[in-house]
Amino acid sequence: MAEDIEEIRKKKLLEMQKRLAEQQKAQEEAMRQEMELEAQLDAIMRRILTPEARERLGRVKLVKPELARQVELVLVQLYQAGQIREPVDDSKLKRILAQVDARTRRDYRIRW
């Protein structure tokens, strides 16, 4: 009987180890895909933004990462649609930032 219990424990342990290994593989794959996506996004940003605009977007990313991500996605969509023909300079990026921020901003009001 003690041998049966020990055998069951070994099977459960192997099963749990196998599940853990599968989860780790899935996490590693997700991280790899995310890193590839980031690299592609960075390459596109280098192509379509001037150095000053990239610097500004980097600073925005530090303060408001959600806003920066949305602006990056807008820029990628415009680039893929062929609407960006010349590099986006700092002033154009400011306008895009303002537009996206205005669309996503929520005003909180406290009423007494």
C-alpha positions as CSV (number, residue, x, y, z in Angstrom):
1,M,0.0,0.0,0.0
2,A,2.8,2.4,0.9
3,E,4.4,1.5,-2.5
4,D,1.1,2.5,-4.3
5,I,1.0,5.8,-2.5
6,E,4.6,6.5,-3.4
7,E,3.9,5.5,-7.1
8,I,0.9,7.9,-7.2
9,R,3.1,10.7,-5.7
10,K,5.8,10.1,-8.3
11,K,3.2,10.2,-11.1
12,K,1.6,13.4,-9.8
13,L,5.1,15.0,-9.4
14,L,6.0,14.1,-13.0
15,E,2.7,15.4,-14.2
16,M,3.1,18.7,-12.3
17,Q,6.7,19.1,-13.7
18,K,5.5,18.5,-17.2
19,R,2.7,21.1,-16.8
20,L,5.3,23.6,-15.4
21,A,7.6,23.0,-18.3
22,E,4.8,23.6,-20.8
23,Q,3.8,26.8,-19.0
24,Q,7.4,28.0,-19.1
25,K,7.7,27.2,-22.8
26,A,4.5,29.1,-23.4
27,Q,5.7,32.1,-21.4
28,E,9.0,32.1,-23.3
29,E,7.3,32.0,-26.6
30,A,5.0,34.9,-25.6
31,M,8.0,36.9,-24.5
32,R,9.9,36.1,-27.8
33,Q,6.9,37.2,-29.8
34,E,6.5,40.4,-27.8
35,M,10.2,41.2,-28.3
36,E,9.9,40.6,-32.0
37,L,6.9,42.9,-32.2
38,E,8.7,45.6,-30.2
39,A,11.7,45.3,-32.6
40,Q,9.5,45.7,-35.6
41,L,7.7,48.6,-34.1
42,D,11.0,50.3,-33.2
43,A,12.2,49.8,-36.8
44,I,9.1,51.4,-38.2
45,M,9.4,54.3,-35.8
46,R,13.0,54.8,-36.9
47,R,11.8,55.0,-40.5
48,I,8.9,57.4,-40.0
49,L,10.0,59.7,-37.2
50,T,12.8,62.2,-37.1
51,P,15.3,61.9,-34.3
52,E,13.7,64.8,-32.4
53,A,10.2,63.2,-32.7
54,R,11.6,59.8,-31.6
55,E,13.1,61.5,-28.6
56,R,9.8,63.2,-27.7
57,L,7.9,59.9,-28.1
58,G,10.5,58.2,-25.8
59,R,9.9,60.9,-23.1
60,V,6.1,60.5,-23.5
61,K,6.6,56.7,-23.1
62,L,8.2,57.2,-19.8
63,V,5.4,59.4,-18.4
64,K,2.3,58.0,-20.2
65,P,3.1,54.6,-21.7
66,E,-0.5,54.0,-22.8
67,L,-0.6,57.2,-24.8
68,A,2.7,56.5,-26.4
69,R,1.5,53.0,-27.4
70,Q,-1.6,54.4,-28.9
71,V,0.3,57.0,-30.9
72,E,2.7,54.4,-32.1
73,L,-0.2,52.3,-33.3
74,V,-1.8,55.3,-35.1
75,L,1.6,56.0,-36.8
76,V,2.0,52.4,-37.9
77,Q,-1.6,52.4,-39.3
78,L,-0.9,55.6,-41.2
79,Y,2.4,54.3,-42.5
80,Q,0.9,51.0,-43.6
81,A,-2.0,52.9,-45.3
82,G,0.6,54.9,-47.3
83,Q,-0.5,58.2,-45.7
84,I,3.0,59.0,-44.3
85,R,5.2,60.0,-47.2
86,E,7.9,61.9,-45.4
87,P,9.3,61.6,-41.9
88,V,7.1,62.9,-39.1
89,D,8.8,65.8,-37.4
90,D,8.4,67.0,-33.8
91,S,5.6,69.5,-34.5
92,K,3.5,66.9,-36.4
93,L,4.1,64.4,-33.6
94,K,2.9,67.0,-31.0
95,R,-0.3,67.5,-33.0
96,I,-0.8,63.7,-33.2
97,L,-0.1,63.4,-29.5
98,A,-2.6,66.1,-28.7
99,Q,-5.3,64.5,-30.9
100,V,-4.9,61.0,-29.4
101,D,-4.7,62.4,-25.9
102,A,-7.9,64.4,-26.4
103,R,-9.7,61.3,-27.7
104,T,-8.7,59.2,-24.8
105,R,-8.7,61.7,-22.0
106,R,-11.3,61.3,-19.3
107,D,-12.4,64.3,-17.2
108,Y,-13.1,63.6,-13.7
109,R,-15.5,65.9,-11.9
110,I,-16.3,65.9,-8.2
111,R,-19.6,67.4,-7.4
112,W,-20.5,68.6,-4.0
